[in-house]
Amino acid sequence: MKKINNPYLLWSGIVLSLGALLHLATIAGGPDWYACIGAPDNIVAMARAGKRYPQVACIIIASFLFVCAAFAFSGAGLIRRLPLLRTVLALMAGGLIVRGISFIPLVIWWPEALAFVTSIHSVNALLLITSAICLGTGLWLAVGLRQMMKPSA
């Protein structure tokens, strides 16, 4: 069994994996699940009409999240070291932190800016929860990356 040397990256990988699994479960859950996770109204309508696009979109998002989780697990020492590990972790941390802090002000001041990615048009529980998850995961990645870059004692 491998020794986990970075719990921040381990927990980030777990959260990213859960996000990927949620997107895959949404496919099985159908149109109501797409609406529940805040998919844009046109995506929900496509799912209700039996179109494949919402399923493909969820598979692409889930795949991306699983790749991100793999990088987090690699940094944690759970799997082999992946190429460009530090760069990818830094980009992931930055992206999630920006997502975590930017969506709430955007929804308040410019809601139409997010219309292509979400049906959320006002600050609500889903927006607060997803923003907190993104911000927290981004901060965990940043702390984990910093810990990973410290010289070993």
C-alpha positions in Angstrom: 0.0 0.0 0.0 1.3 3.4 -0.9 1.9 6.0 1.7 -0.2 9.1 1.3 2.2 12.0 1.7 -0.2 14.9 1.0 -3.7 14.7 2.5 -4.7 18.0 0.9 -4.2 16.6 -2.5 -5.8 13.3 -1.5 -9.0 15.1 -0.4 -9.0 17.3 -3.5 -8.8 14.1 -5.6 -11.7 12.6 -3.7 -13.9 15.8 -4.1 -13.0 15.9 -7.9 -13.9 12.2 -8.2 -17.2 12.7 -6.5 -18.0 15.6 -8.9 -17.2 13.3 -11.8 -19.5 10.6 -10.4 -22.3 13.1 -9.9 -22.1 14.1 -13.5 -22.3 10.5 -14.6 -25.2 9.8 -12.2 -27.0 12.8 -13.8 -27.1 10.9 -17.0 -28.9 8.1 -15.3 -31.1 10.5 -13.3 -32.4 12.2 -16.4 -33.8 15.6 -17.1 -34.7 16.4 -13.5 -31.2 15.7 -12.4 -29.8 18.1 -15.1 -32.1 20.8 -13.7 -31.1 20.0 -10.1 -27.4 20.4 -10.8 -28.1 23.8 -12.5 -27.6 22.8 -16.1 -28.8 25.5 -18.5 -32.4 25.4 -19.5 -31.6 24.4 -23.1 -29.6 21.4 -21.8 -32.5 20.3 -19.6 -34.9 20.7 -22.6 -32.6 18.6 -24.8 -32.5 15.9 -22.1 -36.3 15.9 -22.0 -36.4 15.6 -25.8 -34.1 12.6 -25.6 -31.1 14.3 -27.3 -27.6 12.9 -26.8 -25.9 16.2 -26.3 -26.5 16.5 -22.5 -25.2 13.0 -22.0 -22.0 13.7 -24.1 -21.5 17.0 -22.2 -21.8 15.2 -18.8 -19.3 12.5 -20.0 -16.8 15.2 -21.1 -17.1 17.0 -17.8 -16.8 13.8 -15.8 -13.8 12.8 -17.8 -12.1 16.2 -17.2 -12.9 15.9 -13.5 -11.4 12.3 -13.4 -8.2 13.6 -15.1 -8.0 16.4 -12.5 -8.5 13.8 -9.8 -5.7 11.7 -11.2 -3.3 14.6 -11.0 -4.4 15.3 -7.4 -3.9 11.6 -6.5 -0.5 11.7 -8.3 0.6 14.6 -6.2 -0.7 12.9 -3.0 1.6 9.9 -3.9 -1.4 7.5 -4.5 -0.5 6.9 -8.1 2.7 7.3 -10.2 3.9 10.8 -10.9 2.2 12.3 -13.9 3.9 14.7 -16.3 3.7 18.4 -15.7 2.3 17.6 -12.3 3.1 20.9 -10.6 2.0 23.0 -13.5 -1.3 21.2 -13.9 -2.0 21.3 -10.1 -1.3 25.1 -10.1 -3.7 25.6 -13.1 -6.4 23.5 -11.4 -6.0 25.4 -8.1 -6.1 28.7 -9.8 -9.1 27.8 -12.0 -11.1 26.4 -9.0 -10.3 29.4 -6.8 -11.4 31.8 -9.6 -14.6 29.8 -10.1 -15.2 29.8 -6.4 -15.0 33.5 -5.9 -16.3 34.8 -9.3 -19.6 33.1 -9.9 -21.5 34.8 -7.0 -20.5 38.4 -8.1 -21.2 37.5 -11.7 -24.7 36.2 -10.9 -25.4 39.4 -8.9 -24.0 41.9 -11.4 -24.1 40.2 -14.8 -26.2 37.0 -14.7 -26.4 36.6 -18.4 -22.6 36.1 -18.5 -23.2 32.6 -17.0 -26.3 31.6 -19.0 -24.3 29.2 -21.2 -23.0 27.2 -18.2 -25.8 27.3 -15.7 -29.5 28.0 -15.2 -28.8 29.8 -11.9 -29.9 33.5 -12.3 -29.7 34.6 -8.7 -27.7 33.7 -5.5 -29.2 30.5 -4.2 -28.2 27.5 -2.2 -26.8 25.6 -5.2 -24.6 28.5 -6.2 -23.3 29.0 -2.7 -22.6 25.3 -2.2 -20.9 24.8 -5.6 -18.9 28.0 -5.1 -17.8 26.9 -1.6 -16.8 23.4 -2.9 -14.8 24.9 -5.8 -13.1 27.5 -3.6 -12.3 24.9 -0.9 -11.0 22.4 -3.4 -8.9 25.0 -5.1 -7.4 26.1 -1.7 -6.7 22.5 -0.8 -4.9 22.0 -4.1 -2.9 25.2 -3.5 -1.9 24.1 0.0 -1.1 20.6 -1.2 1.0 21.9 -4.1 2.9 24.1 -1.6 3.4 21.2 0.7 4.6 19.1 -2.3 7.1 21.7 -3.3 8.7 21.8 0.2 12.1 20.1 0.3 11.9 16.8 2.2 13.4 16.8 5.6 
